[in-house]
């Protein structure tokens, strides 16, 4: 069973609140309880302070990279989030942070990374708008953050500097540059060298990371340009190009199209092709048949854009592309290259009734996902939806036989109905 309890109370003149949150998740060999308090405090017209403190206890399987063991045990965790924000007409700034300990779990919620702390500072300037000028306004900001674990080891810092111009016809143009640094640790990928000593000659004891170093680091430089326009009532478009130098290839590969391209992975494939890896006794296989993880820096190109066409007030359709291509520096090979195309169409029959269709195509796995939905939303919190989801692949390997399946192969489809009604009750 899953449960969520949320209580919140306005204080002062209603611009500040305090509250509590509790969730529970219980299934076979998986139990998680979370509880915490939070508040948002309006200090003055420009200043707010937000804080949330959470504690969790879980009965679940936890992996220990030092022992190279997964144990079923109780794990207790702590999480926090806080932001102090000052927002003026022109100037504004924020200071904040969040963090989660190693055993923090939120099975009913969402979090990005455990054993981590994220502290940031944000400073921006907005000019006064001049609607009749060619340059209506401009925006400048710096966003800098430092990430470190609970042992005090920094693993990321980045500093973004951005300028954006507001132009006529609801158009905008901007650019940003970001410098940074990142570290990866062996225990994030598997067993440490205390649990699995390196054996450069043979045997089954081999490091998680290739070579003598149990961490990797990379200096990073990111640059981007972006822009868009609501050109008229019928056409809108936007686009962005990003180049990330020093971006990590984590060396997982993406089979079948993109095998791992790190130096040890290439050596292992060549050894396998030469027939050196067929001995059933693993301890006698040559070391080049094994390919430990070897993350390395590369250049990541990201392109995104969309165009929207709205011929009438009722009908709106759009087509968007999100492309990512990573080329590894030390081998010059492509780690992955993926295009995601999305088409979306919406027809508004009345203010409360609509129909919508969304189709996604992913070139990495040749996968097409579609959703067709019609809905009725007469008031906030009250709704009725009927929909259909479909999921197919085209000319891909079967997940169980590894044989090529020509044409379309359906992974699954779903018909669904969703209804909701909001009941309002005030307690004085």
CORPELIN-V597764 format. One record per residue. N is the residue number from 1. RES is the residue in one small letter. PHI is phi in radians with two decimals (none if undefined). D_FIRST is the distance of its C-alpha to the first C-alpha in whole Angstrom. Layout:
{{N & RES & PHI & D_FIRST} {N & RES & PHI & D_FIRST}}
This chain:
{{1 & x & none & 0} {2 & x & -2.23 & 4} {3 & x & -2.41 & 7} {4 & x & -2.37 & 10} {5 & x & -2.23 & 14} {6 & x & -2.30 & 17} {7 & x & -2.19 & 20} {8 & x & -2.54 & 24} {9 & x & -2.36 & 27} {10 & x & -1.32 & 31} {11 & x & -2.25 & 33} {12 & x & 1.18 & 37} {13 & x & -1.63 & 38} {14 & x & 1.61 & 35} {15 & x & -1.61 & 35} {16 & x & -2.22 & 33} {17 & x & -2.47 & 30} {18 & x & -2.28 & 27} {19 & x & -2.85 & 24} {20 & x & -2.44 & 21} {21 & x & -2.41 & 17} {22 & x & -2.48 & 14} {23 & x & -2.34 & 11} {24 & x & -2.47 & 8} {25 & x & -2.38 & 6} {26 & x & -2.42 & 5} {27 & x & -2.55 & 7} {28 & x & -1.07 & 10} {29 & x & 1.02 & 13} {30 & x & -2.55 & 11} {31 & x & -2.32 & 10} {32 & x & -2.55 & 11} {33 & x & -2.18 & 12} {34 & x & -2.33 & 14} {35 & x & -2.58 & 17} {36 & x & -2.98 & 20} {37 & x & -2.16 & 23} {38 & x & -2.65 & 25} {39 & x & -2.79 & 28} {40 & x & -2.24 & 30} {41 & x & -2.13 & 34} {42 & x & -1.55 & 37} {43 & x & -1.39 & 40} {44 & x & -2.67 & 43} {45 & x & -1.08 & 43} {46 & x & -1.88 & 43} {47 & x & -2.12 & 40} {48 & x & -2.32 & 37} {49 & x & -2.35 & 35} {50 & x & -2.01 & 31} {51 & x & -2.59 & 29} {52 & x & -2.50 & 25} {53 & x & -2.16 & 24} {54 & x & -2.30 & 21} {55 & x & -2.23 & 20} {56 & x & -2.32 & 17} {57 & x & -2.37 & 16} {58 & x & -2.36 & 15} {59 & x & -2.04 & 15} {60 & x & -2.82 & 16} {61 & x & -1.57 & 19} {62 & x & -2.13 & 21} {63 & x & -1.61 & 25} {64 & x & -1.95 & 28} {65 & x & -1.21 & 31} {66 & x & -1.28 & 33} {67 & x & -1.69 & 33} {68 & x & 0.97 & 32} {69 & x & -2.39 & 29} {70 & x & -1.89 & 25} {71 & x & -2.08 & 23} {72 & x & -1.55 & 20} {73 & x & -2.69 & 20} {74 & x & -1.62 & 19} {75 & x & -2.22 & 20} {76 & x & -1.94 & 20} {77 & x & -2.44 & 21} {78 & x & -2.41 & 23} {79 & x & -2.42 & 23} {80 & x & -2.55 & 26} {81 & x & -2.65 & 27} {82 & x & -2.64 & 30} {83 & x & -2.50 & 33} {84 & x & -1.93 & 36} {85 & x & -2.22 & 38} {86 & x & -2.14 & 41} {87 & x & -2.18 & 42} {88 & x & -1.78 & 46} {89 & x & -1.11 & 48} {90 & x & -1.88 & 49} {91 & x & -1.69 & 48} {92 & x & -2.74 & 44} {93 & x & -2.68 & 42} {94 & x & -2.47 & 39} {95 & x & -2.27 & 38} {96 & x & -2.91 & 34} {97 & x & -3.03 & 32} {98 & x & -2.65 & 29} {99 & x & -2.84 & 28} {100 & x & -2.45 & 25} {101 & x & -1.32 & 25} {102 & x & -1.04 & 25} {103 & x & -1.68 & 22} {104 & x & -1.17 & 20} {105 & x & -2.42 & 17} {106 & x & -2.46 & 14} {107 & x & -1.18 & 12} {108 & x & -1.67 & 11} {109 & x & -2.03 & 15} {110 & x & -2.60 & 18} {111 & x & -2.63 & 21} {112 & x & -1.61 & 24} {113 & x & -2.73 & 25} {114 & x & -1.61 & 25} {115 & x & 0.87 & 28} {116 & x & -2.54 & 29} {117 & x & -2.34 & 31} {118 & x & -2.28 & 32} {119 & x & -2.06 & 35} {120 & x & -2.44 & 37} {121 & x & -2.34 & 40} {122 & x & -2.35 & 41} {123 & x & -2.34 & 44} {124 & x & -2.43 & 45} {125 & x & -2.39 & 48} {126 & x & -2.02 & 48} {127 & x & -1.32 & 52} {128 & x & -1.24 & 53} {129 & x & -1.23 & 53} {130 & x & -2.25 & 56} {131 & x & -1.02 & 55} {132 & x & -1.59 & 59} {133 & x & -1.59 & 59} {134 & x & -1.17 & 59} {135 & x & -1.79 & 56} {136 & x & -1.22 & 54} {137 & x & -2.87 & 52} {138 & x & -2.49 & 51} {139 & x & -2.31 & 48} {140 & x & -2.19 & 48} {141 & x & -2.71 & 45} {142 & x & -2.20 & 44} {143 & x & -2.20 & 41} {144 & x & -2.17 & 41} {145 & x & -2.43 & 38} {146 & x & -2.23 & 38} {147 & x & -2.03 & 35} {148 & x & -2.63 & 35} {149 & x & -1.60 & 33} {150 & x & -1.34 & 32} {151 & x & -1.63 & 35} {152 & x & 1.54 & 37} {153 & x & -1.57 & 38} {154 & x & -1.27 & 38} {155 & x & -2.14 & 37} {156 & x & -2.63 & 38} {157 & x & -2.42 & 40} {158 & x & -2.55 & 41} {159 & x & -2.39 & 43} {160 & x & -1.78 & 43} {161 & x & -2.16 & 46} {162 & x & -2.26 & 46} {163 & x & -2.29 & 49} {164 & x & -2.37 & 48} {165 & x & -1.91 & 51} {166 & x & -1.74 & 50} {167 & x & -2.11 & 53} {168 & x & -1.06 & 54} {169 & x & 1.07 & 52} {170 & x & 0.90 & 49} {171 & x & -1.86 & 49} {172 & x & -2.60 & 48} {173 & x & -2.60 & 49} {174 & x & -2.73 & 48} {175 & x & -2.70 & 48} {176 & x & -2.53 & 46} {177 & x & -2.28 & 47} {178 & x & -2.38 & 45} {179 & x & -1.84 & 46} {180 & x & -2.99 & 43} {181 & x & -2.69 & 43} {182 & x & -2.49 & 40} {183 & x & -2.19 & 39} {184 & x & -2.11 & 37} {185 & x & -1.95 & 36} {186 & x & -1.04 & 36} {187 & x & -1.19 & 33} {188 & x & -1.30 & 31} {189 & x & -1.88 & 32} {190 & x & 2.85 & 32} {191 & x & -1.21 & 34} {192 & x & -1.41 & 36} {193 & x & -1.31 & 40} {194 & x & -1.20 & 39} {195 & x & -1.52 & 37} {196 & x & -2.34 & 39} {197 & x & -1.08 & 43} {198 & x & -1.31 & 44} {199 & x & -2.26 & 47} {200 & x & -1.36 & 49} {201 & x & -1.81 & 51} {202 & x & -2.99 & 49} {203 & x & 1.56 & 46} {204 & x & -1.71 & 42} {205 & x & -1.46 & 42} {206 & x & -2.40 & 42} {207 & x & -1.15 & 41} {208 & x & -1.17 & 38} {209 & x & -1.67 & 40} {210 & x & -1.29 & 43} {211 & x & 1.52 & 46} {212 & x & -1.55 & 47} {213 & x & -1.59 & 45} {214 & x & -1.73 & 41} {215 & x & -2.64 & 41} {216 & x & -2.25 & 42} {217 & x & -2.48 & 43} {218 & x & -2.68 & 44} {219 & x & -1.45 & 46} {220 & x & -2.15 & 45} {221 & x & -2.38 & 46} {222 & x & -2.15 & 45} {223 & x & -2.33 & 47} {224 & x & -2.69 & 46} {225 & x & -2.25 & 47} {226 & x & -2.64 & 46} {227 & x & -3.07 & 47} {228 & x & -3.13 & 46} {229 & x & -2.78 & 48} {230 & x & -1.60 & 47} {231 & x & -0.99 & 50} {232 & x & -2.72 & 51} {233 & x & -1.16 & 49} {234 & x & -1.69 & 48} {235 & x & -2.13 & 48} {236 & x & -2.40 & 46} {237 & x & -2.63 & 45} {238 & x & -2.73 & 44} {239 & x & -2.83 & 44} {240 & x & -2.64 & 44} {241 & x & -2.20 & 45} {242 & x & -2.30 & 44} {243 & x & -2.09 & 45} {244 & x & -2.00 & 44} {245 & x & -1.58 & 46} {246 & x & 1.49 & 45} {247 & x & -1.33 & 41} {248 & x & -1.33 & 40} {249 & x & -1.58 & 39} {250 & x & -1.37 & 36} {251 & x & 1.17 & 38} {252 & x & -1.76 & 35} {253 & x & 1.27 & 37} {254 & x & -2.59 & 36} {255 & x & -1.22 & 37} {256 & x & -1.56 & 38} {257 & x & -1.33 & 40} {258 & x & -2.27 & 40} {259 & x & -1.25 & 41} {260 & x & -1.05 & 41} {261 & x & -2.12 & 44} {262 & x & -1.31 & 44} {263 & x & -0.96 & 47} {264 & x & -1.15 & 46} {265 & x & -1.18 & 44} {266 & x & -1.15 & 47} {267 & x & -1.08 & 49} {268 & x & -1.12 & 47} {269 & x & -1.14 & 47} {270 & x & -1.15 & 51} {271 & x & -1.16 & 51} {272 & x & -1.16 & 48} {273 & x & -1.15 & 51} {274 & x & -1.50 & 54} {275 & x & 1.34 & 52} {276 & x & -1.63 & 52} {277 & x & -2.10 & 48} {278 & x & -1.80 & 49} {279 & x & -1.25 & 49} {280 & x & -1.18 & 46} {281 & x & -1.49 & 47} {282 & x & -1.06 & 45} {283 & x & -1.16 & 47} {284 & x & -1.75 & 50} {285 & x & -1.24 & 49} {286 & x & -1.13 & 51} {287 & x & -1.09 & 49} {288 & x & -1.22 & 49} {289 & x & -1.35 & 47} {290 & x & -1.82 & 44} {291 & x & -2.32 & 42} {292 & x & -1.06 & 40} {293 & x & -1.13 & 39} {294 & x & -2.48 & 41} {295 & x & -1.04 & 40} {296 & x & -2.63 & 43} {297 & x & -1.31 & 44} {298 & x & -2.70 & 45} {299 & x & -1.98 & 45} {300 & x & -1.84 & 42} {301 & x & -1.80 & 44} {302 & x & -2.19 & 41} {303 & x & -2.16 & 42} {304 & x & -2.52 & 41} {305 & x & -3.07 & 42} {306 & x & -2.66 & 41} {307 & x & -2.31 & 44} {308 & x & -2.10 & 43} {309 & x & -2.19 & 45} {310 & x & -2.28 & 45} {311 & x & -1.24 & 48} {312 & x & -2.34 & 47} {313 & x & -1.14 & 44} {314 & x & -1.53 & 42} {315 & x & -1.96 & 42} {316 & x & -2.51 & 41} {317 & x & -2.42 & 40} {318 & x & -2.58 & 40} {319 & x & -2.31 & 40} {320 & x & -2.32 & 39} {321 & x & -2.32 & 39} {322 & x & -2.24 & 38} {323 & x & -2.04 & 40} {324 & x & -2.40 & 39} {325 & x & -2.46 & 42} {326 & x & -2.02 & 42} {327 & x & -2.00 & 45} {328 & x & -1.34 & 45} {329 & x & -1.26 & 49} {330 & x & -1.30 & 50} {331 & x & -1.92 & 50} {332 & x & 1.25 & 50} {333 & x & -1.75 & 48} {334 & x & -1.40 & 45} {335 & x & -1.33 & 41} {336 & x & -2.88 & 40} {337 & x & -2.58 & 41} {338 & x & -2.32 & 38} {339 & x & -2.05 & 39} {340 & x & -2.07 & 36} {341 & x & -1.73 & 37} {342 & x & -2.33 & 35} {343 & x & -1.97 & 37} {344 & x & -2.37 & 35} {345 & x & -2.39 & 37} {346 & x & -2.36 & 36} {347 & x & -2.17 & 38} {348 & x & -1.76 & 38} {349 & x & -1.21 & 39} {350 & x & -2.36 & 39} {351 & x & -1.09 & 37} {352 & x & -1.86 & 34} {353 & x & -2.09 & 34} {354 & x & -2.61 & 34} {355 & x & -2.30 & 33} {356 & x & -2.46 & 33} {357 & x & -2.32 & 33} {358 & x & -2.33 & 32} {359 & x & -2.28 & 33} {360 & x & -1.99 & 33} {361 & x & -2.26 & 35} {362 & x & -1.93 & 35} {363 & x & -1.30 & 38} {364 & x & -1.13 & 36} {365 & x & -2.03 & 34} {366 & x & 0.87 & 36} {367 & x & -2.01 & 33} {368 & x & -2.01 & 33} {369 & x & -2.15 & 30} {370 & x & -2.38 & 30} {371 & x & -2.40 & 28} {372 & x & -2.12 & 30} {373 & x & -2.44 & 29} {374 & x & -2.22 & 30} {375 & x & -2.52 & 29} {376 & x & -2.33 & 30} {377 & x & -2.26 & 29} {378 & x & -1.22 & 31} {379 & x & -2.73 & 30} {380 & x & -1.01 & 28} {381 & x & 1.58 & 24} {382 & x & -1.99 & 25} {383 & x & -2.76 & 25} {384 & x & -2.54 & 25} {385 & x & -2.23 & 25} {386 & x & -2.26 & 26} {387 & x & -2.59 & 26} {388 & x & -2.47 & 27} {389 & x & -1.97 & 26} {390 & x & -2.36 & 28} {391 & x & -2.52 & 28} {392 & x & -2.36 & 32} {393 & x & -2.01 & 34} {394 & x & -2.22 & 38} {395 & x & 0.88 & 40} {396 & x & -2.23 & 37} {397 & x & -1.34 & 37} {398 & x & -1.20 & 34} {399 & x & -1.16 & 31} {400 & x & -1.87 & 32} {401 & x & -1.74 & 36} {402 & x & 1.04 & 37} {403 & x & -1.70 & 39} {404 & x & -1.17 & 40} {405 & x & -1.85 & 39} {406 & x & -1.23 & 42} {407 & x & 1.30 & 41} {408 & x & -1.61 & 37} {409 & x & -2.23 & 34} {410 & x & -1.40 & 31} {411 & x & -1.56 & 28} {412 & x & 3.00 & 26} {413 & x & -2.58 & 26} {414 & x & -2.48 & 23} {415 & x & -1.79 & 24} {416 & x & -2.56 & 22} {417 & x & -2.26 & 22} {418 & x & -2.29 & 20} {419 & x & -2.29 & 21} {420 & x & -2.59 & 20} {421 & x & -2.51 & 22} {422 & x & -1.62 & 22} {423 & x & -1.77 & 23} {424 & x & -1.78 & 25} {425 & x & -2.57 & 26} {426 & x & -1.85 & 28} {427 & x & -2.06 & 28} {428 & x & -1.71 & 32}}
